[in-house]
Amino acid sequence: MSKLFQRKEASWKAFFHLLHEAHLPWLFIGITISVSLISSSLGLLLPDYTERIIDGDYGNRVMATFIGVIILTAVVDFLVSFLQYSLNARVAKHLREYIFGKILRLPIVEIEKNGSKELISRLTTDSSAVGSLFSEILPNMISGGYYIVSSLVMIGKYSWKLGIIAISVGVVQLGLAFFSGRVVFKFNHKTQTKLSYLTEVVSEVMNHISLIKVFLTEKSEQERAQNLSSDYYQTSFKAQMVTNTFTYLSQFVTLLGSLFTIIAGGIMVTQNVISKGEWVAYFMFYYYMSQYLEMFPYYWDELKGLQGTVNRLSNISSQSEENLDEGIALLNNENAISFEQVSFGYGEKTVLENISFSIPETGITALVGKNGAGKSTILGLIERFYSPNLGKITYGQHNVADFKLSDWRKNFAWVPQNIRLTEKTIRENLLYGCTKNYSDDEIIFYCQKTTKNLIVR
């Protein structure tokens, strides 16, 4: 039990660290919540003034205030919608910028462990989901909770019996919300897992479409996708049925509460326990309160669904970054790079085992070997993308891990096996990573010097 508590506590700490580092627009969040509370406060005035009018108070002040509250409520509700939409976009923007910067600063090992598709999903889907948490769910739950408590206080002033009816219905609805949240979360989690797997397979097919056509495996790939799609359909259908069932149950409880309200209120009016105006006001309070209570299951489901989102984003935020400036300065770049009894592997798979060799400071050195022999792994170790499991890599008299990472990587140019141009101009691609501002003539000179037959205009 203590371990479970520690995990939850660590998860919340990681989440709050994420919120702090992302520099969310807290002032804007506070304004949105405040305006939502103002909207709820205006909603509390409508039943009160309706009661006065029905009970015969037609004074100019009462009528003017009643009309003014209606107009002001419409204006404030429009402002709440605008603020929530703007806040959603702002929160998602801050999170995307922070998470993207965090991913860029992560070690290659952590990026490969998370997977590129998963990290892309964190940037897009998860950032938007957290945006809705601060822009819609929290403001509406806070303002809704405020309205419900205030309504119960007002109803209690009319009749404690009516107050008991309202509280009883509210307790049943909230209990239903908690129970449905647990069930719906499990089904939604299964649905998202199925969808993620289907998306991954489709992406894999699109990336290897040439290979599929060469080996004539179109039919088998289509059957695989159809099976996954059917599996996802069945799971999502069950999840939707469960969600709809609990939604209708909540509406049924609200309907029963309305019937009890009408019957009980009518009896009290005939017995002169409450006035007609108080009965109408109570019914208005109960109606609006029920609307908020019906939203709570939805928001509770959303909060449960956000648990996984929060954990994934918090996990990225809590991972250690590469420290580019820690270590000793690299002043001499005329030394040999030596591998001394180096062993390395990916997980349980050993790629290099107890290898030793040197790369001289001058000349050209080629690494030759069959596929999977470890050529790319050696380059990754030299670039310090990975650290050896055993042994060490030295440069002169120092372990390469002792140097500042920024100084070390400045001495390398990297041409991968599969070259992909970035979404930039040809000039920007040629100068990618260069700190010096080269002229067009210099670029043409070096291009022609590298490839004699290259025509540059």
C-alpha positions as CSV (number, residue, x, y, z in Angstrom):
1,M,0.0,0.0,0.0
2,S,2.8,2.4,0.8
3,K,4.5,1.7,-2.5
4,L,1.2,2.5,-4.3
5,F,1.0,5.8,-2.4
6,Q,4.6,6.6,-3.2
7,R,3.9,6.0,-6.9
8,K,0.9,8.3,-6.9
9,E,2.7,11.0,-5.0
10,A,5.7,10.8,-7.4
11,S,3.2,11.0,-10.3
12,W,1.6,14.1,-8.9
13,K,5.0,15.7,-8.2
14,A,6.1,15.0,-11.8
15,F,2.8,16.5,-13.1
16,F,3.2,19.7,-11.0
17,H,6.9,19.9,-12.2
18,L,5.6,19.7,-15.8
19,L,3.1,22.5,-15.2
20,H,5.8,24.7,-13.6
21,E,8.3,24.1,-16.4
22,A,5.7,24.6,-19.2
23,H,5.0,28.2,-17.9
24,L,1.3,27.9,-18.4
25,P,-0.8,31.2,-18.6
26,W,-1.9,31.1,-14.9
27,L,-3.3,34.6,-15.0
28,F,-5.5,33.7,-18.0
29,I,-6.6,30.5,-16.2
30,G,-7.5,32.5,-13.1
31,I,-9.5,35.0,-15.2
32,T,-11.4,32.2,-16.9
33,I,-12.3,30.5,-13.7
34,S,-13.4,33.8,-12.1
35,V,-15.6,34.7,-15.1
36,S,-17.1,31.2,-14.9
37,L,-17.9,31.8,-11.2
38,I,-19.5,35.2,-12.1
39,S,-21.7,33.3,-14.7
40,S,-22.8,30.9,-11.9
41,S,-23.6,33.8,-9.6
42,L,-25.8,35.4,-12.2
43,G,-27.6,32.1,-12.6
44,L,-28.4,32.1,-8.9
45,L,-30.2,35.5,-9.2
46,L,-32.7,34.4,-11.9
47,P,-34.8,32.0,-9.7
48,D,-34.7,34.6,-6.9
49,Y,-36.1,37.4,-9.0
50,T,-38.6,35.0,-10.7
51,E,-40.0,34.1,-7.3
52,R,-40.5,37.8,-6.5
53,I,-42.4,38.5,-9.8
54,I,-44.6,35.4,-9.5
55,D,-45.5,36.4,-5.9
56,G,-46.6,39.8,-7.1
57,D,-43.6,42.1,-6.8
58,Y,-43.8,44.0,-10.1
59,G,-41.8,47.1,-9.0
60,N,-39.7,48.9,-11.6
61,R,-36.5,48.1,-9.7
62,V,-37.3,44.3,-9.6
63,M,-38.3,44.2,-13.3
64,A,-35.3,46.2,-14.4
65,T,-32.9,44.1,-12.4
66,F,-34.5,40.9,-13.7
67,I,-34.1,42.0,-17.4
68,G,-30.6,43.2,-16.7
69,V,-29.6,39.9,-15.2
70,I,-30.9,38.0,-18.2
71,I,-28.9,40.2,-20.6
72,L,-25.8,40.2,-18.5
73,T,-26.0,36.4,-18.2
74,A,-26.0,36.0,-22.0
75,V,-23.0,38.4,-22.3
76,V,-21.0,36.6,-19.6
77,D,-21.8,33.2,-21.0
78,F,-20.5,34.3,-24.4
79,L,-17.4,35.7,-22.7
80,V,-16.8,32.4,-20.9
81,S,-17.0,30.4,-24.2
82,F,-14.5,32.8,-25.8
83,L,-12.1,32.6,-22.8
84,Q,-12.3,28.8,-22.7
85,Y,-11.6,28.5,-26.4
86,S,-8.6,30.9,-26.2
87,L,-7.3,29.2,-23.0
88,N,-7.4,25.8,-24.6
89,A,-5.3,27.0,-27.5
90,R,-2.8,28.8,-25.2
91,V,-2.3,25.9,-22.8
92,A,-1.8,23.4,-25.6
93,K,0.7,25.8,-27.2
94,H,2.7,26.2,-24.1
95,L,2.8,22.4,-23.5
96,R,3.7,21.6,-27.1
97,E,6.6,24.1,-27.0
98,Y,7.8,22.7,-23.7
99,I,7.5,19.0,-24.6
100,F,9.1,19.6,-28.0
101,G,12.1,21.3,-26.4
102,K,12.3,18.6,-23.8
103,I,12.3,15.9,-26.5
104,L,15.1,17.6,-28.3
105,R,17.2,17.7,-25.1
106,L,16.6,14.0,-24.2
107,P,19.4,11.4,-24.8
108,I,18.9,9.3,-27.9
109,V,18.4,6.2,-25.6
110,E,15.3,7.8,-24.0
111,I,13.9,8.9,-27.4
112,E,14.3,5.4,-28.8
113,K,12.8,3.9,-25.7
114,N,9.7,6.1,-26.0
115,G,9.3,5.7,-29.8
116,S,8.9,8.4,-32.3
117,K,5.2,7.8,-32.9
118,E,4.5,7.9,-29.2
119,L,6.4,11.2,-28.8
120,I,4.5,12.7,-31.7
121,S,1.3,11.7,-30.0
122,R,2.4,13.4,-26.8
123,L,3.0,16.6,-28.8
124,T,-0.4,16.6,-30.5
125,T,-3.1,14.6,-28.8
126,D,-2.0,14.8,-25.2
127,S,-1.2,18.5,-25.2
128,S,-4.7,19.3,-26.5
129,A,-6.2,17.0,-23.8
130,V,-4.5,18.8,-21.0
131,G,-5.6,22.1,-22.6
132,S,-9.2,21.0,-22.2
133,L,-8.5,20.2,-18.6
134,F,-7.6,23.8,-17.7
135,S,-9.9,25.5,-20.2
136,E,-13.1,23.5,-19.8
137,I,-13.1,20.8,-17.1
138,L,-11.7,22.6,-14.1
139,P,-13.5,26.0,-14.7
140,N,-16.9,24.2,-15.2
141,M,-16.4,21.8,-12.3
142,I,-15.5,24.7,-10.0
143,S,-18.3,26.9,-11.1
144,G,-20.7,24.0,-11.2
145,G,-19.8,22.9,-7.6
146,Y,-20.2,26.5,-6.5
147,Y,-23.7,26.7,-8.1
148,I,-24.8,23.3,-6.6
149,V,-23.8,24.3,-3.0
150,S,-25.3,27.7,-3.3
151,S,-28.5,26.2,-4.8
152,L,-28.9,23.8,-1.9
153,V,-28.5,26.7,0.6
154,M,-31.2,28.6,-1.2
155,I,-33.5,25.6,-1.4
156,G,-33.1,24.9,2.3
157,K,-34.5,28.4,3.0
158,Y,-37.7,27.5,1.3
159,S,-38.2,24.0,2.8
160,W,-35.9,21.5,4.4
161,K,-37.9,18.7,2.8
162,L,-37.3,20.0,-0.7
163,G,-33.6,20.3,0.3
164,I,-33.5,16.7,1.3
165,I,-35.0,15.7,-2.1
166,A,-32.4,17.8,-4.0
167,I,-29.5,16.4,-1.9
168,S,-30.7,12.8,-2.3
169,V,-30.8,13.1,-6.1
170,G,-27.4,14.8,-6.1
171,V,-25.8,12.0,-4.0
172,V,-27.2,9.3,-6.3
173,Q,-26.0,11.2,-9.4
174,L,-22.5,11.7,-8.0
175,G,-22.3,8.1,-6.9
176,L,-23.3,7.0,-10.4
177,A,-20.7,9.3,-11.8
178,F,-17.9,7.8,-9.7
179,F,-18.9,4.3,-10.5
180,S,-19.4,4.9,-14.3
181,G,-16.0,6.7,-14.4
182,R,-14.2,3.7,-13.3
183,V,-16.0,1.4,-15.8
184,V,-15.8,3.8,-18.7
185,F,-12.1,4.5,-18.1
186,K,-11.3,0.8,-18.5
187,F,-13.2,0.5,-21.7
188,N,-11.8,3.7,-23.2
189,H,-8.3,2.6,-22.3
190,K,-8.8,-0.6,-24.2
191,T,-10.3,1.3,-27.2
192,Q,-7.3,3.7,-27.3
193,T,-4.9,0.8,-27.1
194,K,-6.6,-0.9,-30.1
195,L,-6.6,2.4,-32.0
196,S,-2.9,3.0,-31.3
197,Y,-2.0,-0.5,-32.6
198,L,-4.1,0.0,-35.7
199,T,-2.5,3.4,-36.4
200,E,0.9,1.9,-35.9
201,V,0.2,-0.9,-38.4
202,V,-1.2,1.5,-41.0
203,S,1.8,3.8,-40.7
204,E,4.1,0.8,-41.0
205,V,2.4,-0.3,-44.2
206,M,2.6,3.2,-45.7
207,N,6.3,3.4,-44.9
208,H,7.0,0.1,-46.6
209,I,4.6,0.2,-49.5
210,S,7.3,-0.6,-52.0
211,L,8.4,-3.7,-50.1
212,I,4.8,-4.9,-49.9
213,K,4.3,-4.5,-53.7
214,V,7.6,-6.3,-54.5
215,F,6.6,-9.3,-52.4
216,L,3.0,-9.2,-53.5
217,T,1.7,-9.1,-49.9
218,E,-1.1,-6.6,-50.5
219,K,-3.8,-9.2,-49.7
220,S,-2.3,-10.4,-46.4
221,E,-1.6,-6.8,-45.2
222,Q,-5.2,-5.9,-46.1
223,E,-6.5,-8.8,-44.1
224,R,-4.3,-7.8,-41.1
225,A,-5.7,-4.3,-41.2
226,Q,-9.3,-5.6,-41.5
227,N,-8.8,-7.8,-38.5
228,L,-7.4,-5.0,-36.5
229,S,-10.1,-2.6,-37.7
230,S,-12.8,-5.1,-36.7
231,D,-11.2,-5.6,-33.3
232,Y,-11.2,-1.8,-32.8
233,Y,-14.8,-1.5,-33.9
234,Q,-16.0,-4.2,-31.5
235,T,-14.1,-2.6,-28.6
236,S,-15.2,0.9,-29.3
237,F,-18.8,-0.2,-29.8
238,K,-18.8,-1.8,-26.3
239,A,-17.2,1.3,-24.8
240,Q,-19.9,3.5,-26.4
241,M,-22.7,1.3,-25.2
242,V,-21.4,1.4,-21.7
243,T,-21.0,5.2,-21.8
244,N,-24.6,5.6,-23.2
245,T,-26.0,3.3,-20.6
246,F,-24.6,5.3,-17.7
247,T,-25.6,8.6,-19.4
248,Y,-29.2,7.5,-19.7
249,L,-29.2,6.2,-16.1
250,S,-28.1,9.6,-15.0
251,Q,-30.9,11.3,-17.0
252,F,-33.4,8.8,-15.6
253,V,-32.4,9.8,-12.0
254,T,-32.8,13.4,-12.9
255,L,-36.2,12.8,-14.4
256,L,-37.3,11.0,-11.2
257,G,-36.0,13.9,-9.1
258,S,-38.0,16.3,-11.3
259,L,-41.2,14.2,-10.7
260,F,-40.7,14.2,-6.9
261,T,-40.0,17.9,-7.1
262,I,-43.3,18.7,-8.9
263,I,-45.4,16.4,-6.7
264,A,-43.8,17.5,-3.4
265,G,-43.8,21.2,-4.4
266,G,-47.5,21.0,-5.5
267,I,-48.5,19.5,-2.2
268,M,-46.6,22.1,-0.2
269,V,-48.2,24.9,-2.2
270,T,-51.7,23.5,-1.5
271,Q,-50.9,23.3,2.2
272,N,-49.5,26.9,2.1
273,V,-46.1,25.7,3.3
274,I,-44.4,27.5,0.4
275,S,-45.7,30.1,-2.1
276,K,-46.1,29.5,-5.8
277,G,-43.1,31.8,-6.4
278,E,-40.9,29.8,-4.1
279,W,-42.1,26.5,-5.7
280,V,-41.1,27.9,-9.2
281,A,-37.8,29.2,-7.8
282,Y,-37.1,25.9,-6.3
283,F,-37.8,24.1,-9.5
284,M,-35.5,26.5,-11.4
285,F,-32.7,25.9,-8.8
286,Y,-33.2,22.2,-9.1
287,Y,-33.3,22.2,-12.9
288,Y,-30.1,24.2,-13.3
289,M,-28.4,22.2,-10.5
290,S,-29.4,19.0,-12.3
291,Q,-27.8,20.3,-15.5
292,Y,-24.5,20.7,-13.6
293,L,-24.9,17.3,-12.0
294,E,-25.4,15.7,-15.4
295,M,-22.1,17.2,-16.6
296,F,-20.2,15.8,-13.7
297,P,-20.2,12.2,-15.0
298,Y,-18.8,13.5,-18.3
299,Y,-16.1,15.6,-16.6
300,W,-15.3,12.7,-14.2
301,D,-14.9,10.4,-17.2
302,E,-12.7,13.0,-18.9
303,L,-10.5,13.3,-15.7
304,K,-10.2,9.5,-15.5
305,G,-9.2,9.4,-19.2
306,L,-6.7,12.2,-18.6
307,Q,-4.8,10.1,-16.0
308,G,-2.9,8.2,-18.7
309,T,-2.3,11.5,-20.6
310,V,-0.9,13.2,-17.5
311,N,1.3,10.2,-16.6
312,R,2.8,10.1,-20.1
313,L,3.5,13.8,-20.2
314,S,4.9,13.8,-16.7
315,N,7.1,10.8,-17.6
316,I,8.7,12.8,-20.4
317,S,9.0,15.9,-18.2
318,S,10.8,14.0,-15.4
319,Q,13.4,12.3,-17.6
320,S,17.0,13.6,-17.4
321,E,18.2,15.8,-20.2
322,E,21.6,15.8,-21.9
323,N,24.0,18.3,-20.2
324,L,25.9,19.9,-23.1
325,D,28.1,22.1,-20.9
326,E,29.2,19.8,-18.1
327,G,32.8,18.5,-18.3
328,I,36.2,19.8,-19.4
329,A,36.8,21.9,-22.5
330,L,38.1,20.2,-25.6
331,L,41.1,22.3,-26.6
332,N,43.2,19.8,-28.7
333,N,41.5,18.1,-31.6
334,E,44.6,16.2,-32.9
335,N,44.4,13.0,-30.9
336,A,43.4,9.4,-31.8
337,I,40.1,8.0,-30.7
338,S,40.6,4.6,-29.0
339,F,38.2,1.9,-28.0
340,E,39.5,0.0,-25.0
341,Q,37.7,-3.4,-24.4
342,V,34.3,-1.8,-25.1
343,S,31.1,-3.9,-24.8
344,F,27.6,-2.6,-25.7
345,G,24.2,-3.9,-26.4
346,Y,20.5,-2.8,-26.9
347,G,18.6,-4.4,-24.0
348,E,19.6,-8.0,-23.8
349,K,21.0,-8.1,-27.3
350,T,24.8,-7.7,-27.3
351,V,26.2,-5.9,-30.4
352,L,29.8,-5.2,-29.4
353,E,31.8,-7.4,-27.1
354,N,35.2,-6.5,-25.7
355,I,36.5,-4.7,-28.8
356,S,39.6,-2.6,-28.9
357,F,40.9,-0.4,-31.8
358,S,42.1,3.1,-32.5
359,I,41.1,5.7,-35.1
360,P,44.2,7.8,-35.9
361,E,44.0,11.6,-35.8
362,T,44.8,11.9,-39.5
363,G,43.8,10.1,-42.7
364,I,40.6,8.2,-43.5
365,T,39.4,5.3,-41.5
366,A,36.6,3.0,-42.8
367,L,34.5,0.6,-40.8
368,V,33.7,-2.5,-42.9
369,G,31.3,-5.3,-41.9
370,K,28.1,-7.1,-42.6
371,N,24.7,-5.9,-41.6
372,G,24.3,-5.8,-37.9
373,A,28.0,-6.0,-37.2
374,G,27.9,-2.8,-35.2
375,K,29.2,-0.1,-37.5
376,S,26.4,2.4,-36.8
377,T,26.6,1.5,-33.1
378,I,30.3,2.4,-33.1
379,L,29.5,5.8,-34.6
380,G,26.7,6.3,-32.1
381,L,29.2,5.5,-29.2
382,I,31.7,7.9,-30.7
383,E,29.1,10.7,-30.9
384,R,28.1,9.8,-27.3
385,F,24.5,8.9,-28.3
386,Y,25.1,5.9,-26.1
387,S,27.5,4.9,-23.3
388,P,29.5,1.7,-23.2
389,N,28.2,-1.0,-20.9
390,L,31.9,-2.0,-20.3
391,G,35.2,-0.5,-21.2
392,K,35.9,3.0,-22.2
393,I,36.5,5.3,-25.3
394,T,39.3,7.7,-25.0
395,Y,40.5,10.8,-26.8
396,G,44.1,11.4,-26.0
397,Q,44.5,10.9,-22.3
398,H,40.9,11.5,-21.4
399,N,37.7,9.4,-21.5
400,V,35.4,11.0,-24.1
401,A,32.7,11.2,-21.4
402,D,34.9,13.8,-19.5
403,F,34.5,16.4,-22.3
404,K,31.8,18.9,-22.6
405,L,29.2,17.4,-24.9
406,S,28.8,20.6,-26.9
407,D,32.6,20.8,-27.5
408,W,32.8,17.2,-28.5
409,R,30.0,17.1,-31.0
410,K,31.2,20.3,-32.7
411,N,34.1,18.3,-34.2
412,F,31.8,15.9,-36.1
413,A,29.9,15.9,-39.3
414,W,27.2,13.2,-39.6
415,V,25.9,11.8,-42.9
416,P,23.3,9.0,-42.1
417,Q,22.5,6.0,-44.2
418,N,19.1,7.3,-45.2
419,I,19.5,11.1,-45.9
420,R,16.3,13.1,-45.5
421,L,16.1,16.7,-46.3
422,T,14.4,18.9,-43.8
423,E,11.5,21.2,-44.8
424,K,13.8,24.0,-45.6
425,T,15.4,25.5,-48.7
426,I,18.4,23.7,-50.4
427,R,20.7,26.4,-49.0
428,E,19.4,25.9,-45.5
429,N,19.8,22.2,-45.8
430,L,23.4,22.6,-47.0
431,L,24.2,24.9,-44.0
432,Y,22.2,22.9,-41.4
433,G,24.1,23.0,-38.1
434,C,26.7,25.5,-39.4
435,T,27.4,28.5,-37.1
436,K,29.3,30.5,-39.8
437,N,27.4,32.5,-42.3
438,Y,28.6,31.3,-45.7
439,S,28.1,33.4,-48.9
440,D,26.6,31.8,-52.0
441,D,30.0,31.8,-53.7
442,E,31.5,29.8,-50.8
443,I,28.7,27.3,-50.9
444,I,29.1,26.8,-54.7
445,F,32.8,26.4,-54.3
446,Y,32.6,23.7,-51.6
447,C,29.8,21.9,-53.4
448,Q,31.8,21.7,-56.6
449,K,34.9,20.8,-54.7
450,T,33.1,17.9,-53.0
451,T,31.4,16.6,-56.3
452,K,33.2,17.7,-59.5
453,N,30.2,16.9,-61.8
454,L,27.7,18.8,-59.6
455,I,26.1,21.8,-61.4
456,V,25.2,24.6,-59.0
457,R,23.3,27.7,-60.2
